[in-house]
Amino acid sequence: MRLALLSDIHANGPALDACLAHAEAAGAERYAILGDLVGYGADPAYVVRRVMALHAQGALVVKGNHDQYATEPPAAGKTLGHVGAAWTGEQLGGEERRFLAELPLTARDGSVLLVHASADDPARWRYVDSPAAAALSLDAACQPPTGHPDVRYVFGGHVHQQTLYFRGGAGKLMPFTPTPGVAIPVPRHRLWLATVGSVGQPRDGRVDAMYALFDEAARQLTFHRVPYDVQAAAAAIRATPLPAFFADRLEAGR
C-alpha cells in the first residue's frame, strides 16, 4: 500500500490540487490528511470539500489546530493562527463545519499512527521540532499506557518542515533532513517519526508544496516538493479580508 501523507493544506486549493495530482502519478493508493485543512488561505470551503470526498473514498483524516479554530474561533485574535479564524469559519457550510469539528486527534492504521502535532498530548498542539520533542511523541505513540507496541511509524505535520527522526541503537532519536524525491529505507526494526511538511504554506525559504509518500510494502518513505501556481494562491488571499501578510508569506516560503 502506497500512502500519500499531506498536512497543513491551509486552504490553499492550487497547492492541494498539485500535490494530489503528483501523488496519483506516483502511485498513491490511499491518502492521509494530517490536519490544518484550513487557516491562512483563501479556499477553505473548496479544500474541506475535496478532503471530504477523499475521506468518503477511504482517506484517513485527523484534526489540526486551525481546523479547531475554524469551528471554535477565539473571541479575539491573539496569534497569527487566530487571525482570520472567524472569516474562515464563515466560508464553510454546516456540513463542512461538522466534518472539521468531528475529526479525531489521532488515527491508527496498523503500524502507522497519524497525528497533527505531538502524540504525547495531541490537543495541546506541541511542535515536534527537535529530537527531544520527537522522542516524547514517539514514546507516547508506541509505549503503553498511551501507545501501542505495534506502532512503528508516526507521521505528523504542524511544523511546516520535512524531517525524519529514527531511534538508533543507543536509544536516542537522530534527525535526518531528506532529499526530495529520494526514497529512504524505513525498516520495521527501528521506530520512525516524520514531519511531512506543509502542502499549503512551506516555511523553509522555498515555495514548492510538500508532501510524503509511504510505501508500506517496500518500507520506504519519499518526501516530495511539488511546484504550483503560488501567485494565483497569493492573489486569491489578497482578494479576501485576510491579512495581506498571509499572501506575502506564501510568496516568500516563510
Backbone as CSV, one residue per row, in Angstrom:
resi,resn,N_x,N_y,N_z,CA_x,CA_y,CA_z,C_x,C_y,C_z
1,MET,0.835,-1.197,0.000,0.000,0.000,0.000,0.872,1.250,0.000
2,ARG,0.645,2.137,-0.957,1.342,3.412,-1.004,0.412,4.482,-0.431
3,LEU,0.838,5.060,0.694,0.030,6.015,1.436,0.592,7.416,1.258
4,ALA,-0.187,8.316,0.645,0.230,9.710,0.493,-0.112,10.471,1.762
5,LEU,0.863,11.189,2.292,0.739,11.900,3.563,0.775,13.402,3.303
6,LEU,-0.349,14.076,3.530,-0.458,15.507,3.268,-0.884,16.222,4.538
7,SER,-0.217,17.318,4.859,-0.534,18.069,6.064,-0.498,19.559,5.793
8,ASP,-1.144,20.312,6.680,-1.070,21.775,6.647,-1.377,22.324,5.256
9,ILE,-2.557,21.982,4.780,-3.012,22.468,3.468,-3.326,23.958,3.543
10,HIS,-3.873,24.384,4.654,-4.129,25.792,4.939,-4.918,26.497,3.833
11,ALA,-6.007,25.832,3.419,-6.959,26.447,2.490,-6.311,26.914,1.191
12,ASN,-5.285,26.201,0.771,-4.576,26.533,-0.473,-4.990,25.517,-1.531
13,GLY,-6.022,25.865,-2.293,-6.558,24.956,-3.291,-5.574,24.571,-4.380
14,PRO,-4.868,25.522,-4.990,-3.918,25.155,-6.044,-2.817,24.204,-5.568
15,ALA,-2.312,24.416,-4.349,-1.270,23.541,-3.827,-1.811,22.140,-3.570
16,LEU,-3.033,22.048,-3.026,-3.633,20.742,-2.783,-3.842,19.989,-4.085
17,ASP,-4.384,20.661,-5.087,-4.614,20.005,-6.374,-3.310,19.484,-6.969
18,ALA,-2.257,20.285,-6.859,-0.963,19.885,-7.424,-0.404,18.666,-6.703
19,CYS,-0.513,18.640,-5.377,0.022,17.510,-4.612,-0.775,16.241,-4.861
20,LEU,-2.089,16.367,-4.950,-2.909,15.183,-5.214,-2.620,14.614,-6.601
21,ALA,-2.436,15.484,-7.580,-2.106,15.019,-8.924,-0.744,14.329,-8.937
22,HIS,0.217,14.915,-8.225,1.559,14.319,-8.149,1.501,12.955,-7.468
23,ALA,0.756,12.881,-6.360,0.657,11.623,-5.620,-0.007,10.532,-6.460
24,GLU,-1.038,10.886,-7.182,-1.697,9.902,-8.037,-0.733,9.385,-9.102
25,ALA,0.031,10.294,-9.703,1.004,9.883,-10.720,2.112,9.021,-10.117
26,ALA,2.402,9.232,-8.824,3.449,8.465,-8.141,2.953,7.115,-7.630
27,GLY,1.677,6.829,-7.855,1.145,5.525,-7.488,0.472,5.447,-6.140
28,ALA,0.071,6.588,-5.562,-0.613,6.568,-4.272,-1.904,5.759,-4.383
29,GLU,-2.114,4.905,-3.384,-3.309,4.079,-3.349,-4.279,4.503,-2.248
30,ARG,-3.773,5.262,-1.300,-4.602,5.774,-0.210,-4.024,7.100,0.250
31,TYR,-4.866,7.893,0.917,-4.437,9.224,1.335,-4.653,9.400,2.835
32,ALA,-3.751,10.159,3.452,-3.879,10.546,4.851,-3.683,12.049,4.938
33,ILE,-4.633,12.728,5.561,-4.573,14.180,5.725,-4.318,14.454,7.200
34,LEU,-3.191,15.111,7.494,-2.711,15.204,8.860,-3.031,16.542,9.525
35,GLY,-4.170,17.112,9.193,-4.645,18.287,9.902,-4.300,19.614,9.270
36,ASP,-4.943,20.656,9.795,-4.852,22.023,9.273,-5.264,22.087,7.814
37,LEU,-6.482,21.651,7.570,-7.064,21.787,6.234,-7.245,23.263,5.903
38,VAL,-7.539,24.075,6.913,-7.898,25.478,6.694,-6.933,26.393,7.448
39,GLY,-7.220,27.695,7.352,-6.378,28.692,8.006,-5.391,29.298,7.041
40,TYR,-5.268,30.619,7.039,-4.328,31.399,6.231,-4.768,31.585,4.778
41,GLY,-5.268,30.561,4.127,-5.546,30.609,2.699,-6.962,31.020,2.348
42,ALA,-7.194,31.191,1.039,-8.448,31.762,0.549,-9.495,30.731,0.155
43,ASP,-9.168,29.438,0.207,-10.075,28.417,-0.329,-10.528,27.396,0.710
44,PRO,-10.996,27.827,1.884,-11.339,26.835,2.912,-12.449,25.878,2.496
45,ALA,-13.515,26.389,1.898,-14.630,25.513,1.537,-14.210,24.505,0.476
46,TYR,-13.463,24.958,-0.520,-13.012,24.054,-1.578,-12.130,22.950,-1.002
47,VAL,-11.194,23.318,-0.144,-10.273,22.326,0.420,-11.025,21.325,1.282
48,VAL,-11.921,21.804,2.139,-12.647,20.888,3.015,-13.508,19.937,2.187
49,ARG,-14.170,20.450,1.182,-14.996,19.557,0.342,-14.126,18.522,-0.376
50,ARG,-12.959,18.946,-0.840,-12.068,18.000,-1.522,-11.611,16.902,-0.555
51,VAL,-11.287,17.288,0.659,-10.851,16.300,1.644,-12.022,15.416,2.073
52,MET,-13.210,15.984,2.171,-14.385,15.171,2.496,-14.610,14.096,1.441
53,ALA,-14.384,14.437,0.188,-14.536,13.453,-0.885,-13.480,12.354,-0.756
54,LEU,-12.260,12.727,-0.419,-11.213,11.726,-0.201,-11.561,10.825,0.983
55,HIS,-12.078,11.435,2.040,-12.468,10.669,3.226,-13.553,9.654,2.881
56,ALA,-14.493,10.045,2.057,-15.561,9.133,1.647,-15.019,7.949,0.855
57,GLN,-13.834,8.142,0.265,-13.195,7.069,-0.510,-12.174,6.289,0.314
58,GLY,-12.116,6.562,1.622,-11.244,5.793,2.496,-10.043,6.520,3.051
59,ALA,-9.894,7.809,2.766,-8.752,8.555,3.305,-8.876,8.702,4.820
60,LEU,-7.729,8.693,5.493,-7.663,8.953,6.918,-7.438,10.446,7.124
61,VAL,-8.176,11.052,8.049,-8.075,12.496,8.280,-8.056,12.755,9.778
62,VAL,-7.105,13.582,10.245,-7.074,13.981,11.646,-7.174,15.499,11.743
63,LYS,-7.503,15.964,12.935,-7.745,17.391,13.174,-6.455,18.132,13.481
64,GLY,-6.357,19.362,12.957,-5.275,20.277,13.304,-5.806,21.460,14.087
65,ASN,-4.907,22.269,14.642,-5.337,23.402,15.453,-6.144,24.418,14.664
66,HIS,-5.808,24.625,13.394,-6.574,25.588,12.598,-7.973,25.063,12.270
67,ASP,-8.118,23.768,12.179,-9.445,23.194,11.975,-10.303,23.459,13.212
68,GLN,-9.699,23.392,14.381,-10.430,23.708,15.611,-10.765,25.189,15.677
69,TYR,-9.822,26.048,15.292,-10.097,27.488,15.316,-11.286,27.844,14.411
70,ALA,-11.416,27.143,13.291,-12.478,27.470,12.340,-13.856,27.147,12.892
71,THR,-13.931,26.154,13.770,-15.231,25.772,14.329,-15.427,26.328,15.738
72,GLU,-14.340,26.712,16.392,-14.401,27.318,17.723,-13.507,28.552,17.740
73,PRO,-13.848,29.587,16.968,-12.958,30.749,16.855,-12.788,31.464,18.189
74,PRO,-11.564,31.912,18.482,-11.337,32.666,19.721,-12.049,34.006,19.663
75,ALA,-12.310,34.573,20.844,-13.029,35.852,20.907,-12.256,36.951,20.211
76,ALA,-10.937,36.908,20.291,-10.096,37.908,19.631,-8.816,37.225,19.178
77,GLY,-8.304,37.678,18.021,-7.088,37.077,17.512,-5.896,37.378,18.405
78,LYS,-5.281,36.331,18.933,-4.119,36.505,19.796,-2.829,36.155,19.064
79,THR,-2.915,35.263,18.104,-1.745,34.842,17.340,-2.112,34.855,15.864
80,LEU,-1.109,34.661,15.013,-1.396,34.564,13.581,-2.368,33.432,13.289
81,GLY,-2.284,32.372,14.090,-3.194,31.254,13.888,-4.641,31.614,14.142
82,HIS,-4.873,32.601,15.027,-6.235,33.004,15.325,-6.776,34.032,14.337
83,VAL,-5.893,34.810,13.752,-6.328,35.857,12.833,-6.995,35.219,11.613
84,GLY,-8.166,35.663,11.301,-8.879,35.135,10.140,-9.701,33.904,10.428
85,ALA,-9.667,33.399,11.689,-10.409,32.177,12.001,-11.907,32.380,11.805
86,ALA,-12.429,33.537,12.231,-13.862,33.796,12.076,-14.236,33.854,10.599
87,TRP,-13.414,34.533,9.788,-13.695,34.594,8.344,-13.675,33.196,7.737
88,THR,-12.692,32.405,8.117,-12.600,31.039,7.592,-13.853,30.259,7.931
89,GLY,-14.287,30.334,9.185,-15.486,29.618,9.590,-16.720,30.054,8.833
90,GLU,-16.790,31.345,8.509,-17.955,31.870,7.779,-18.037,31.353,6.347
91,GLN,-16.913,30.918,5.805,-16.907,30.419,4.424,-17.401,28.977,4.329
92,LEU,-17.533,28.320,5.478,-17.883,26.906,5.495,-19.375,26.718,5.741
93,GLY,-19.953,25.739,5.059,-21.329,25.362,5.317,-21.415,24.463,6.527
94,GLY,-22.625,24.150,6.933,-22.826,23.327,8.111,-22.173,21.965,8.002
95,GLU,-22.246,21.346,6.837,-21.656,20.027,6.661,-20.144,20.083,6.791
96,GLU,-19.538,21.119,6.203,-18.085,21.254,6.291,-17.642,21.519,7.727
97,ARG,-18.404,22.354,8.432,-18.062,22.658,9.822,-18.175,21.413,10.696
98,ARG,-19.221,20.633,10.490,-19.373,19.400,11.264,-18.225,18.430,10.983
99,PHE,-17.837,18.350,9.738,-16.741,17.450,9.375,-15.472,17.818,10.142
100,LEU,-15.132,19.106,10.162,-13.936,19.546,10.885,-14.083,19.315,12.387
101,ALA,-15.253,19.644,12.925,-15.459,19.533,14.365,-15.363,18.092,14.850
102,GLU,-15.755,17.146,14.013,-15.803,15.740,14.426,-14.530,14.966,14.093
103,LEU,-13.539,15.623,13.513,-12.301,14.913,13.197,-11.600,14.435,14.463
104,PRO,-10.999,13.253,14.434,-10.241,12.777,15.593,-8.880,13.454,15.671
105,LEU,-8.282,13.431,16.833,-6.947,13.999,17.017,-5.857,13.056,16.523
106,THR,-6.138,11.758,16.534,-5.189,10.769,16.037,-5.941,9.702,15.261
107,ALA,-5.211,8.971,14.440,-5.778,7.821,13.737,-4.675,6.776,13.603
108,ARG,-5.039,5.530,13.822,-4.066,4.454,13.707,-4.472,3.508,12.602
109,ASP,-3.495,3.097,11.802,-3.718,2.129,10.740,-2.572,1.123,10.794
110,GLY,-2.780,0.025,11.500,-1.735,-0.976,11.642,-0.533,-0.432,12.377
111,SER,0.613,-0.413,11.714,1.853,0.044,12.346,2.054,1.550,12.250
112,VAL,1.057,2.270,11.709,1.161,3.712,11.484,0.233,4.469,12.425
113,LEU,0.759,5.520,13.062,-0.067,6.445,13.826,0.015,7.816,13.172
114,LEU,-1.135,8.425,12.968,-1.222,9.753,12.362,-1.650,10.763,13.418
115,VAL,-0.981,11.910,13.458,-1.307,12.959,14.410,-0.840,14.287,13.824
116,HIS,-1.565,15.351,14.116,-1.144,16.642,13.562,0.115,17.159,14.242
117,ALA,0.106,17.156,15.564,1.230,17.715,16.325,1.960,16.596,17.049
118,SER,1.949,16.602,18.377,2.679,15.591,19.139,1.722,14.568,19.725
119,ALA,2.076,13.304,19.630,1.212,12.230,20.121,1.153,12.184,21.641
120,ASP,2.069,12.868,22.333,2.056,12.777,23.797,0.924,13.590,24.402
121,ASP,0.395,14.567,23.691,-0.777,15.327,24.138,-1.309,16.078,22.925
122,PRO,-2.009,15.386,22.025,-2.378,15.977,20.725,-3.154,17.280,20.822
123,ALA,-3.983,17.425,21.846,-4.836,18.609,21.945,-4.082,19.865,22.355
124,ARG,-2.826,19.721,22.776,-2.044,20.900,23.162,-1.235,21.459,21.998
125,TRP,-1.241,20.780,20.877,-0.617,21.256,19.640,0.862,21.582,19.844
126,ARG,1.593,20.694,20.494,3.031,20.907,20.675,3.771,20.672,19.359
127,TYR,4.797,21.479,19.119,5.616,21.328,17.920,6.650,20.212,18.110
128,VAL,6.721,19.328,17.145,7.754,18.301,17.138,8.880,18.826,16.247
129,ASP,9.782,19.587,16.859,10.808,20.303,16.096,12.213,20.057,16.638
130,SER,12.369,18.969,17.401,13.684,18.628,17.951,13.685,17.140,18.278
131,PRO,14.868,16.547,18.428,14.914,15.135,18.822,14.202,14.869,20.145
132,ALA,14.304,15.793,21.097,13.643,15.603,22.390,12.127,15.581,22.244
133,ALA,11.594,16.517,21.462,10.150,16.550,21.236,9.694,15.326,20.453
134,ALA,10.498,14.905,19.480,10.162,13.718,18.700,10.139,12.477,19.584
135,ALA,11.062,12.390,20.545,11.107,11.245,21.448,9.848,11.177,22.300
136,LEU,9.377,12.314,22.803,8.156,12.336,23.596,6.972,11.837,22.771
137,SER,6.867,12.309,21.545,5.758,11.911,20.682,5.833,10.423,20.345
138,LEU,7.020,9.969,19.990,7.183,8.568,19.598,6.913,7.632,20.774
139,ASP,7.404,7.973,21.947,7.171,7.135,23.121,5.681,7.053,23.445
140,ALA,4.984,8.194,23.334,3.553,8.196,23.617,2.772,7.354,22.617
141,ALA,3.271,7.301,21.386,2.586,6.539,20.349,2.848,5.044,20.435
142,CYS,4.038,4.674,20.907,4.494,3.280,20.818,4.509,2.531,22.135
143,GLN,4.471,3.246,23.256,4.623,2.576,24.544,3.356,2.703,25.385
144,PRO,2.927,1.622,26.020,1.793,1.707,26.952,2.139,2.665,28.094
145,PRO,1.180,3.317,28.752,-0.255,3.069,28.588,-0.925,3.862,27.486
146,THR,-0.251,4.880,26.947,-0.903,5.719,25.934,-0.742,5.172,24.524
147,GLY,0.346,4.417,24.279,0.645,3.963,22.930,0.431,2.486,22.732
148,HIS,0.815,2.023,21.552,0.640,0.627,21.175,1.962,0.090,20.654
149,PRO,2.413,-1.052,21.145,3.729,-1.564,20.740,3.828,-1.944,19.269
150,ASP,2.698,-2.097,18.586,2.744,-2.424,17.157,3.030,-1.203,16.283
151,VAL,2.919,0.005,16.850,3.187,1.217,16.073,4.693,1.348,15.860
152,ARG,5.087,1.475,14.601,6.499,1.655,14.242,6.747,2.992,13.554
153,TYR,5.670,3.626,13.083,5.798,4.856,12.305,4.801,5.886,12.829
154,VAL,5.286,7.083,13.116,4.431,8.202,13.499,4.605,9.295,12.454
155,PHE,3.504,9.691,11.841,3.542,10.720,10.803,2.710,11.919,11.252
156,GLY,3.289,13.107,11.137,2.595,14.316,11.542,3.005,15.515,10.711
157,GLY,2.519,16.664,11.117,2.812,17.918,10.418,3.086,19.015,11.423
158,HIS,2.349,20.131,11.298,2.343,21.239,12.253,3.573,22.133,12.171
159,VAL,4.758,21.580,11.935,5.969,22.402,11.947,6.326,22.955,10.562
160,HIS,5.613,22.532,9.523,5.821,23.036,8.160,7.226,22.744,7.639
161,GLN,7.858,21.733,8.168,9.191,21.325,7.736,9.186,19.820,7.477
162,GLN,10.056,19.365,6.600,10.190,17.944,6.328,11.419,17.408,7.067
163,THR,11.184,16.557,8.048,12.261,15.974,8.846,11.898,14.543,9.197
164,LEU,12.889,13.685,9.208,12.702,12.296,9.608,13.578,12.021,10.826
165,TYR,12.978,11.421,11.844,13.700,11.013,13.039,13.652,9.490,13.145
166,PHE,14.744,8.879,13.614,14.726,7.451,13.862,15.470,7.157,15.154
167,ARG,15.066,6.079,15.803,15.694,5.703,17.058,16.853,4.767,16.778
168,GLY,18.047,5.197,17.119,19.243,4.402,16.887,19.473,3.366,17.972
169,GLY,20.577,2.641,17.852,20.885,1.570,18.785,21.047,2.038,20.212
170,ALA,21.500,3.269,20.415,21.694,3.792,21.766,20.405,4.328,22.377
171,GLY,19.317,4.278,21.635,18.032,4.732,22.149,17.725,6.183,21.864
172,LYS,18.709,6.944,21.376,18.485,8.357,21.078,17.856,8.514,19.700
173,LEU,17.056,9.571,19.568,16.461,9.867,18.272,17.420,10.718,17.453
174,MET,17.606,10.314,16.212,18.505,11.020,15.311,17.687,11.716,14.232
175,PRO,17.919,13.018,13.997,17.199,13.721,12.934,17.887,13.548,11.585
176,PHE,17.093,13.558,10.536,17.606,13.402,9.180,16.812,14.319,8.272
177,THR,17.506,15.142,7.508,16.840,16.029,6.546,16.805,15.337,5.188
178,PRO,15.628,15.025,4.684,15.536,14.252,3.449,15.820,15.074,2.197
179,THR,16.174,14.382,1.141,16.305,14.977,-0.188,15.028,14.688,-0.968
180,PRO,14.361,15.710,-1.493,13.110,15.468,-2.200,13.264,14.467,-3.339
181,GLY,12.331,13.544,-3.406,12.302,12.578,-4.492,13.170,11.360,-4.293
182,VAL,13.924,11.297,-3.204,14.817,10.162,-2.938,14.194,9.271,-1.872
183,ALA,13.923,8.019,-2.223,13.308,7.088,-1.290,14.267,6.735,-0.158
184,ILE,13.746,6.719,1.072,14.541,6.417,2.257,14.060,5.089,2.833
185,PRO,14.948,4.131,3.033,14.540,2.878,3.681,14.113,3.134,5.126
186,VAL,12.963,2.603,5.523,12.473,2.769,6.898,12.050,1.385,7.427
187,PRO,13.021,0.516,7.701,12.699,-0.845,8.131,11.970,-0.884,9.468
188,ARG,11.177,-1.937,9.662,10.334,-2.061,10.847,11.117,-2.272,12.141
189,HIS,12.352,-2.686,12.082,13.061,-2.963,13.326,13.452,-1.685,14.068
190,ARG,13.304,-0.535,13.411,13.512,0.750,14.073,12.163,1.434,14.281
191,LEU,12.165,2.469,15.102,10.999,3.330,15.272,11.258,4.632,14.527
192,TRP,10.226,5.129,13.825,10.383,6.281,12.953,9.314,7.334,13.247
193,LEU,9.713,8.588,13.136,8.776,9.705,13.203,9.133,10.690,12.101
194,ALA,8.129,11.101,11.347,8.362,12.058,10.262,7.381,13.209,10.350
195,THR,7.890,14.422,10.155,7.022,15.564,9.893,7.069,15.784,8.375
196,VAL,5.903,15.729,7.745,5.853,15.608,6.290,5.838,16.946,5.560
197,GLY,5.906,18.054,6.333,5.921,19.363,5.679,4.520,19.887,5.429
198,SER,4.450,21.014,4.758,3.173,21.697,4.514,2.842,21.736,3.031
199,VAL,1.638,21.295,2.722,1.140,21.434,1.343,0.974,22.905,1.001
200,GLY,0.322,23.646,1.887,-0.148,24.971,1.516,0.636,26.147,2.011
201,GLN,1.639,25.927,2.882,2.424,27.069,3.366,3.809,26.617,3.831
202,PRO,4.698,26.252,2.906,6.072,25.893,3.280,6.771,27.060,3.983
203,ARG,7.666,26.726,4.888,8.364,27.763,5.654,9.864,27.513,5.699
204,ASP,10.413,26.998,4.620,11.856,26.727,4.591,12.559,27.561,3.533
205,GLY,11.899,28.638,3.095,12.500,29.503,2.091,12.230,29.084,0.661
206,ARG,11.509,27.976,0.473,11.113,27.516,-0.855,9.596,27.527,-0.929
207,VAL,9.062,27.801,-2.098,7.616,27.937,-2.216,6.923,26.657,-2.660
208,ASP,7.665,25.669,-3.160,7.033,24.448,-3.646,6.320,23.727,-2.509
209,ALA,5.140,23.183,-2.823,4.356,22.438,-1.849,5.091,21.178,-1.413
210,MET,4.710,20.650,-0.242,5.362,19.476,0.331,4.332,18.383,0.620
211,TYR,4.752,17.151,0.441,4.021,16.005,0.970,4.985,14.826,0.973
212,ALA,4.540,13.675,1.481,5.391,12.487,1.516,4.590,11.272,1.089
213,LEU,5.288,10.251,0.633,4.660,9.013,0.177,5.316,7.846,0.905
214,PHE,4.502,7.095,1.646,4.985,5.934,2.400,4.602,4.663,1.654
215,ASP,5.603,3.898,1.256,5.384,2.609,0.600,5.525,1.535,1.665
216,GLU,4.396,1.059,2.164,4.418,0.126,3.284,5.063,-1.202,2.908
217,ALA,4.787,-1.697,1.712,5.337,-2.989,1.303,6.856,-2.930,1.148
218,ALA,7.348,-1.851,0.530,8.791,-1.704,0.310,9.510,-1.126,1.521
219,ARG,8.751,-0.641,2.522,9.319,0.024,3.693,10.216,1.178,3.271
220,GLN,9.610,2.072,2.497,10.323,3.252,2.030,9.445,4.487,2.223
221,LEU,10.082,5.603,2.525,9.401,6.881,2.668,10.081,7.886,1.756
222,THR,9.295,8.551,0.915,9.830,9.527,-0.030,9.165,10.872,0.207
223,PHE,9.972,11.889,0.448,9.463,13.252,0.614,9.487,13.952,-0.740
224,HIS,8.436,14.704,-1.025,8.326,15.355,-2.327,8.142,16.856,-2.185
225,ARG,8.608,17.604,-3.194,8.304,19.020,-3.386,7.613,19.153,-4.727
226,VAL,6.524,19.926,-4.737,5.675,19.998,-5.925,5.435,21.461,-6.290
227,PRO,5.819,21.891,-7.486,5.519,23.267,-7.901,4.027,23.457,-8.149
228,TYR,3.554,24.666,-7.905,2.154,25.004,-8.175,2.088,26.507,-8.415
229,ASP,0.905,27.006,-8.719,0.751,28.424,-9.047,0.662,29.246,-7.761
230,VAL,1.819,29.607,-7.231,1.881,30.362,-5.984,1.249,31.742,-6.152
231,GLN,1.478,32.369,-7.273,0.942,33.713,-7.493,-0.585,33.717,-7.479
232,ALA,-1.191,32.686,-8.039,-2.654,32.597,-8.025,-3.170,32.431,-6.605
233,ALA,-2.487,31.608,-5.815,-2.903,31.406,-4.430,-2.747,32.698,-3.623
234,ALA,-1.664,33.437,-3.863,-1.445,34.694,-3.145,-2.471,35.746,-3.564
235,ALA,-2.764,35.802,-4.845,-3.746,36.775,-5.332,-5.130,36.495,-4.744
236,ALA,-5.449,35.228,-4.589,-6.748,34.868,-4.012,-6.843,35.330,-2.560
237,ILE,-5.748,35.254,-1.823,-5.741,35.749,-0.445,-5.950,37.255,-0.423
238,ARG,-5.254,37.966,-1.303,-5.362,39.433,-1.319,-6.739,39.910,-1.740
239,ALA,-7.525,39.031,-2.349,-8.891,39.378,-2.751,-9.899,39.165,-1.621
240,THR,-9.421,38.724,-0.456,-10.284,38.498,0.696,-9.951,39.509,1.791
241,PRO,-10.706,39.526,2.893,-10.352,40.394,4.023,-9.177,39.872,4.852
242,LEU,-8.610,38.745,4.497,-7.487,38.203,5.258,-6.279,39.144,5.172
243,PRO,-5.404,39.109,6.167,-4.209,39.972,6.132,-3.352,39.694,4.900
244,ALA,-2.878,40.757,4.249,-2.010,40.591,3.082,-0.723,39.865,3.437
245,PHE,-0.346,39.912,4.701,0.858,39.213,5.149,0.799,37.721,4.834
246,PHE,-0.401,37.153,4.883,-0.535,35.723,4.576,-0.109,35.445,3.136
247,ALA,-0.436,36.361,2.231,-0.016,36.205,0.833,1.485,36.443,0.687
248,ASP,1.994,37.470,1.368,3.431,37.759,1.305,4.244,36.551,1.784
249,ARG,3.781,35.953,2.855,4.492,34.809,3.436,4.497,33.629,2.475
250,LEU,3.387,33.441,1.801,3.291,32.345,0.838,4.306,32.532,-0.288
251,GLU,4.420,33.755,-0.779,5.340,34.040,-1.888,6.810,33.949,-1.471
252,ALA,7.077,34.134,-0.177,8.456,34.064,0.306,8.833,32.678,0.821
253,GLY,7.863,31.788,0.949,8.137,30.483,1.530,8.521,30.550,2.984
254,ARG,7.979,31.551,3.683,8.293,31.762,5.106,7.026,31.821,5.939
